[in-house]
């Protein structure tokens, strides 16, 4: 099952919502609290059915980490009307594809079918919600699957644990201090009753957003949605109250070790505000300025010109409650980790002091316009964006308006936000080292 464990290679790409023309949609609530979003696009005979549940790793108990991601797997085991092992056969034999992924903030399931199979997609997702079979046999099966995924994507992946080390040092109170895949010992210790309780609490219609996008007839789709999802009972309202982090006022130093690497890395990480804030979008732009492509400031300086680094970059990891902004580099030759940070700090200071050039600013605007077009170039992408904006931002129409926020960001704001968040006394410096360097 594909999921969103971030690795050093994959986190460069930040998905920004975009649209070349307005995305038309209709949204409403069923009586049981399920939010429904419909988008009609008859250009091709395909339809995406998707459900995003507002549950992720941050909703887990501290001693049961990994539960949300585990459910991403577990809920393909089968249902009252779908035998074990039949889910994927049903999808592929009807010309479709499906997948799911989990983050700290939400879990997302989707199918893409020929449009004449819309009813099948809706039935599958209603079965997942209403009739899941959660038994010890399925838990044991998926436990091994998740362990293998962790071995493949984290334990045996070069630089696969860098985000784990960053988060555990950046967050002391908030559950973002853990990882999405969690700790395998916690899953081993979880009882069947705990899995059932997790499902009962979070997999309820009033904690879900259903998106149907593509070649549909709106009236017919509404009828099918009511038939399949309307009778599902509403669950208890979910109350969330996560602890707030104290500001970072003194630099934090830490080390992490990885048996899969020979070349060390250095990270400077800063705690930043929620993805829903304007400042977070400004940090997106700052990230692109520093490291989007081989013509970016840090790449040209440290890789091309000075040949101090094999790789260098910036990541704005935006999340629902907080963000984490990370600057990193892998040294080349005898370059010291501290020298890479010094060179990066020099560029940050320039941004905090002077306005970026008008040419660089226009380049950023062009990049974001292109990202905007790309992210909604498919019905599948539109479905994802519609669900995400509703669940995590509370404003579905950001699919049409978020680009206006980026367009309105000024060079002065870029300077001021860099000055506000990217300071030496507000950060973690993490040395990510080969296991052989441990004393």
NORSULHU-V429233 format. One record per residue. N is the residue number from 1. RES is the residue in one letter. PSI is psi as a letter, one per 30 degrees, with the letter a starting at -180 (999 if undefined). NEAR is the number of other ideal C-beta (glycine too) atoms within 8 Angstrom. Layout:
BEGIN
<<N	RES	PSI	NEAR> <N	RES	PSI	NEAR>>
END
This chain:
BEGIN
<<1	X	k	10> <2	X	k	5> <3	X	l	12> <4	X	i	7> <5	X	k	10> <6	X	k	7> <7	X	l	10> <8	X	e	11> <9	X	e	6> <10	X	f	7> <11	X	f	10> <12	X	e	8> <13	X	j	5> <14	X	k	10> <15	X	k	6> <16	X	k	11> <17	X	k	14> <18	X	l	15> <19	X	k	12> <20	X	e	6> <21	X	l	4> <22	X	k	5> <23	X	j	12> <24	X	k	6> <25	X	l	10> <26	X	k	8> <27	X	k	9> <28	X	l	6> <29	X	k	7> <30	X	l	12> <31	X	f	6> <32	X	g	11> <33	X	f	12> <34	X	k	13> <35	X	k	11> <36	X	k	15> <37	X	k	16> <38	X	k	14> <39	X	k	16> <40	X	k	10> <41	X	j	10> <42	X	g	5> <43	X	e	4> <44	X	k	8> <45	X	h	6> <46	X	l	11> <47	X	k	16> <48	X	k	16> <49	X	k	15> <50	X	l	15> <51	X	k	15> <52	X	k	15> <53	X	k	12> <54	X	i	13> <55	X	k	11> <56	X	a	13> <57	X	f	16> <58	X	f	12> <59	X	g	9> <60	X	l	13> <61	X	k	6> <62	X	f	7> <63	X	g	6> <64	X	h	13> <65	X	l	13> <66	X	f	16> <67	X	e	16> <68	X	e	15> <69	X	e	15> <70	X	e	14> <71	X	e	16> <72	X	e	14> <73	X	e	12> <74	X	e	13> <75	X	g	11> <76	X	g	9> <77	X	e	12> <78	X	l	11> <79	X	a	10> <80	X	e	6> <81	X	g	5> <82	X	j	10> <83	X	l	5> <84	X	k	7> <85	X	f	7> <86	X	f	9> <87	X	e	11> <88	X	e	9> <89	X	e	8> <90	X	e	11> <91	X	e	13> <92	X	e	9> <93	X	f	6> <94	X	g	10> <95	X	g	7> <96	X	l	13> <97	X	l	7> <98	X	l	12> <99	X	a	8> <100	X	l	14> <101	X	l	11> <102	X	k	15> <103	X	a	11> <104	X	f	10> <105	X	f	10> <106	X	l	13> <107	X	k	15> <108	X	k	14> <109	X	k	15> <110	X	l	14> <111	X	k	14> <112	X	k	11> <113	X	l	15> <114	X	k	10> <115	X	f	11> <116	X	g	5> <117	X	g	12> <118	X	e	14> <119	X	e	7> <120	X	e	11> <121	X	e	15> <122	X	e	14> <123	X	e	9> <124	X	e	15> <125	X	e	15> <126	X	e	11> <127	X	e	13> <128	X	e	12> <129	X	e	13> <130	X	e	8> <131	X	h	7> <132	X	k	13> <133	X	j	10> <134	X	j	11> <135	X	l	7> <136	X	e	6> <137	X	e	6> <138	X	e	13> <139	X	e	13> <140	X	e	8> <141	X	e	9> <142	X	f	12> <143	X	e	11> <144	X	e	8> <145	X	e	10> <146	X	e	15> <147	X	e	9> <148	X	e	8> <149	X	e	11> <150	X	e	11> <151	X	e	9> <152	X	e	9> <153	X	f	10> <154	X	d	13> <155	X	e	8> <156	X	g	7> <157	X	k	10> <158	X	k	7> <159	X	g	13> <160	X	f	14> <161	X	g	10> <162	X	e	15> <163	X	e	10> <164	X	e	10> <165	X	e	12> <166	X	e	14> <167	X	e	13> <168	X	f	9> <169	X	f	10> <170	X	e	13> <171	X	k	12> <172	X	f	6> <173	X	e	8> <174	X	k	13> <175	X	f	12> <176	X	f	13> <177	X	f	10> <178	X	a	13> <179	X	l	11> <180	X	e	15> <181	X	f	12> <182	X	a	16> <183	X	k	8> <184	X	e	10> <185	X	e	6> <186	X	e	13> <187	X	e	14> <188	X	e	7> <189	X	f	8> <190	X	k	10> <191	X	l	6> <192	X	e	9> <193	X	e	6> <194	X	e	10> <195	X	e	15> <196	X	e	9> <197	X	e	8> <198	X	e	10> <199	X	e	11> <200	X	e	8> <201	X	e	10> <202	X	f	13> <203	X	i	15> <204	X	l	14> <205	X	e	14> <206	X	g	10> <207	X	g	12> <208	X	k	14> <209	X	k	13> <210	X	k	14> <211	X	k	16> <212	X	j	18> <213	X	k	16> <214	X	b	14> <215	X	i	11> <216	X	l	13> <217	X	k	6> <218	X	e	9> <219	X	e	6> <220	X	e	8> <221	X	e	12> <222	X	e	10> <223	X	e	8> <224	X	e	11> <225	X	e	14> <226	X	e	9> <227	X	e	7> <228	X	e	10> <229	X	f	16> <230	X	e	10> <231	X	f	4> <232	X	k	11> <233	X	k	7> <234	X	k	9> <235	X	l	13> <236	X	k	5> <237	X	k	5> <238	X	k	9> <239	X	k	4> <240	X	k	5> <241	X	j	3> <242	X	k	8> <243	X	k	5> <244	X	k	6> <245	X	k	10> <246	X	k	6> <247	X	k	5> <248	X	j	12> <249	X	f	5> <250	X	k	5> <251	X	k	9> <252	X	k	10> <253	X	k	6> <254	X	l	10> <255	X	k	8> <256	X	l	12> <257	X	k	10> <258	X	k	14> <259	X	f	6> <260	X	g	8> <261	X	l	11> <262	X	f	3> <263	X	k	8> <264	X	l	12> <265	X	l	14> <266	X	k	15> <267	X	k	13> <268	X	j	14> <269	X	k	14> <270	X	k	14> <271	X	k	11> <272	X	l	13> <273	X	l	7> <274	X	l	11> <275	X	f	10> <276	X	f	8> <277	X	l	8> <278	X	e	7> <279	X	e	11> <280	X	e	15> <281	X	e	12> <282	X	e	12> <283	X	e	15> <284	X	e	14> <285	X	e	13> <286	X	e	16> <287	X	e	14> <288	X	e	13> <289	X	e	13> <290	X	e	13> <291	X	g	13> <292	X	j	8> <293	X	l	6> <294	X	f	7> <295	X	g	5> <296	X	l	12> <297	X	e	9> <298	X	e	16> <299	X	e	14> <300	X	e	10> <301	X	e	11> <302	X	f	14> <303	X	e	15> <304	X	e	8> <305	X	e	7> <306	X	f	6> <307	X	h	8> <308	X	f	12> <309	X	k	13> <310	X	e	7> <311	X	k	9> <312	X	k	13> <313	X	l	12> <314	X	k	12> <315	X	k	12> <316	X	j	13> <317	X	j	11> <318	X	k	11> <319	X	l	13> <320	X	e	9> <321	X	e	9> <322	X	l	12> <323	X	l	14> <324	X	j	15> <325	X	k	16> <326	X	k	12> <327	X	k	13> <328	X	l	15> <329	X	l	17> <330	X	k	11> <331	X	l	15> <332	X	k	9> <333	X	b	5> <334	X	g	3> <335	X	k	10> <336	X	k	7> <337	X	e	12> <338	X	e	7> <339	X	e	10> <340	X	e	16> <341	X	e	12> <342	X	e	8> <343	X	e	12> <344	X	e	14> <345	X	e	10> <346	X	e	8> <347	X	e	12> <348	X	e	11> <349	X	e	8> <350	X	e	8> <351	X	e	14> <352	X	f	9> <353	X	e	6> <354	X	l	6> <355	X	k	7> <356	X	l	10> <357	X	l	6> <358	X	e	6> <359	X	e	6> <360	X	e	9> <361	X	e	11> <362	X	e	8> <363	X	e	8> <364	X	e	11> <365	X	e	10> <366	X	e	8> <367	X	e	10> <368	X	e	16> <369	X	e	10> <370	X	e	9> <371	X	e	11> <372	X	e	15> <373	X	e	11> <374	X	e	8> <375	X	f	12> <376	X	h	15> <377	X	f	6> <378	X	l	6> <379	X	e	14> <380	X	e	10> <381	X	e	10> <382	X	e	15> <383	X	e	16> <384	X	e	11> <385	X	e	13> <386	X	e	16> <387	X	e	15> <388	X	e	13> <389	X	e	15> <390	X	e	15> <391	X	e	10> <392	X	f	12> <393	X	f	10> <394	X	g	5> <395	X	j	7> <396	X	e	10> <397	X	f	7> <398	X	f	10> <399	X	f	15> <400	X	f	9> <401	X	f	8> <402	X	e	13> <403	X	e	13> <404	X	e	7> <405	X	e	10> <406	X	e	14> <407	X	e	8> <408	X	f	6> <409	X	k	11> <410	X	l	6> <411	X	e	9> <412	X	e	7> <413	X	e	9> <414	X	e	17> <415	X	e	14> <416	X	e	8> <417	X	e	12> <418	X	e	12> <419	X	e	9> <420	X	e	7> <421	X	f	12> <422	X	i	13> <423	X	k	8> <424	X	e	6> <425	X	g	8> <426	X	g	12> <427	X	l	13> <428	X	k	15> <429	X	j	12> <430	X	k	15> <431	X	j	11> <432	X	j	15> <433	X	l	11> <434	X	k	11> <435	X	e	8> <436	X	f	4> <437	X	f	8> <438	X	k	6> <439	X	999	2>>
END
